[in-house]
Amino acid sequence: MKKIVLFTSLALLVLPLVVSAQATSYSIENIGGSVGLGTADLKSTVINVIQWVLGILALVAVIMIIIGGFQWMTAAGNEEKIEKAKKVISAAVIGLIIVLLAWAIVIFVAGTTANVVT
């Protein structure tokens, strides 16, 4: 009961301060820069995020190739381990090709839409 009374009294003390706060000149165009989110446009931000994700995926694919090579080198002639390593390497190479093609598509689309007037 004491917590409810304390919360209510604090809310009643703070509420007039919140209501009487001064109006700001924020608009939807400049709110990002005002709150520290940056001033880049949406298109460049989305392209940067996609390129970061594709970069991380390419790094994962290269790491998987290295892991497959390590498995192959430590297989000691065991055919099952060698086949498993070959599958890991081939899957990682296919994944790397897909990531590089996706990266090329993003760069192409970004370059094509750069000259479009909205």
C-alpha positions as a printed NumPy array, in Angstrom:
array([[  0.   ,   0.   ,   0.   ],
       [  2.882,   2.319,   0.804],
       [  4.394,   1.67 ,  -2.638],
       [  1.164,   2.651,  -4.363],
       [  0.913,   5.884,  -2.373],
       [  4.592,   6.681,  -3.063],
       [  4.212,   5.989,  -6.783],
       [  1.044,   8.071,  -7.041],
       [  2.562,  11.013,  -5.199],
       [  5.685,  10.923,  -7.367],
       [  3.551,  10.738, -10.501],
       [  1.525,  13.743,  -9.36 ],
       [  4.719,  15.692,  -8.686],
       [  6.333,  14.846, -12.025],
       [  3.233,  15.132, -14.228],
       [  3.051,  18.962, -14.182],
       [  6.713,  19.144, -15.169],
       [  6.155,  16.837, -18.124],
       [  3.031,  18.674, -19.277],
       [  4.623,  22.109, -19.028],
       [  7.753,  21.109, -20.942],
       [  8.691,  23.522, -23.67 ],
       [  7.878,  22.699, -27.251],
       [ 10.862,  21.791, -29.394],
       [ 11.544,  22.493, -33.023],
       [ 12.053,  18.834, -33.922],
       [ 10.644,  17.648, -37.186],
       [ 10.693,  14.25 , -38.798],
       [ 13.499,  15.376, -41.117],
       [ 16.027,  16.356, -38.461],
       [ 15.095,  14.147, -35.518],
       [ 17.789,  11.556, -36.335],
       [ 20.632,  14.051, -36.089],
       [ 19.176,  15.612, -32.965],
       [ 19.063,  12.367, -31.001],
       [ 22.44 ,  11.12 , -32.24 ],
       [ 21.303,   8.594, -34.835],
       [ 23.096,  10.229, -37.752],
       [ 21.903,  12.202, -40.709],
       [ 22.373,   9.683, -43.549],
       [ 19.42 ,   8.976, -45.762],
       [ 17.506,   5.718, -45.535],
       [ 18.868,   4.273, -48.784],
       [ 22.52 ,   4.603, -47.794],
       [ 21.808,   3.275, -44.316],
       [ 20.059,   0.179, -45.704],
       [ 22.874,  -0.403, -48.199],
       [ 25.466,  -0.114, -45.419],
       [ 23.578,  -2.612, -43.23 ],
       [ 23.249,  -5.073, -46.138],
       [ 26.937,  -4.757, -46.945],
       [ 27.878,  -5.347, -43.29 ],
       [ 25.711,  -8.479, -43.169],
       [ 27.129,  -9.764, -46.451],
       [ 30.648,  -9.047, -45.203],
       [ 30.032, -11.067, -42.058],
       [ 28.571, -13.919, -44.119],
       [ 31.613, -13.862, -46.41 ],
       [ 33.849, -14.035, -43.352],
       [ 31.873, -17.027, -42.061],
       [ 32.261, -18.745, -45.448],
       [ 36.03 , -18.197, -45.452],
       [ 36.272, -19.53 , -41.896],
       [ 34.296, -22.614, -42.963],
       [ 36.739, -23.168, -45.84 ],
       [ 39.615, -22.995, -43.375],
       [ 37.843, -25.425, -41.024],
       [ 37.244, -27.848, -43.902],
       [ 40.903, -27.615, -44.902],
       [ 41.967, -28.274, -41.334],
       [ 39.663, -31.303, -41.176],
       [ 41.14 , -32.6  , -44.413],
       [ 44.731, -32.094, -43.214],
       [ 44.045, -33.872, -39.921],
       [ 42.061, -36.735, -41.486],
       [ 45.195, -38.933, -41.587],
       [ 43.93 , -40.863, -44.611],
       [ 40.501, -41.646, -43.136],
       [ 38.164, -41.576, -46.137],
       [ 35.062, -40.656, -44.107],
       [ 36.764, -37.617, -42.61 ],
       [ 38.109, -36.592, -46.012],
       [ 34.638, -36.792, -47.575],
       [ 33.188, -34.804, -44.704],
       [ 35.893, -32.154, -45.163],
       [ 35.212, -32.018, -48.914],
       [ 31.511, -31.469, -48.235],
       [ 32.293, -28.656, -45.797],
       [ 34.637, -26.989, -48.272],
       [ 32.249, -27.319, -51.218],
       [ 29.312, -25.98 , -49.195],
       [ 31.417, -23.05 , -47.975],
       [ 32.593, -22.24 , -51.511],
       [ 29.003, -22.31 , -52.782],
       [ 27.973, -20.056, -49.888],
       [ 30.831, -17.664, -50.651],
       [ 29.793, -17.508, -54.317],
       [ 26.201, -16.744, -53.291],
       [ 27.365, -13.99 , -50.929],
       [ 29.588, -12.439, -53.601],
       [ 26.762, -12.525, -56.136],
       [ 24.403, -10.921, -53.61 ],
       [ 27.016,  -8.258, -52.96 ],
       [ 27.303,  -7.583, -56.703],
       [ 23.517,  -7.288, -56.975],
       [ 23.393,  -4.795, -54.089],
       [ 26.135,  -2.676, -55.656],
       [ 24.417,  -2.824, -59.053],
       [ 21.01 ,  -1.853, -57.661],
       [ 22.517,   0.93 , -55.555],
       [ 24.349,   2.32 , -58.568],
       [ 21.294,   2.054, -60.803],
       [ 18.972,   3.794, -58.371],
       [ 21.469,   6.559, -57.566],
       [ 20.394,   8.635, -60.558],
       [ 16.643,   8.243, -60.049],
       [ 14.905,  11.51 , -59.165],
       [ 12.185,  11.121, -56.556]])
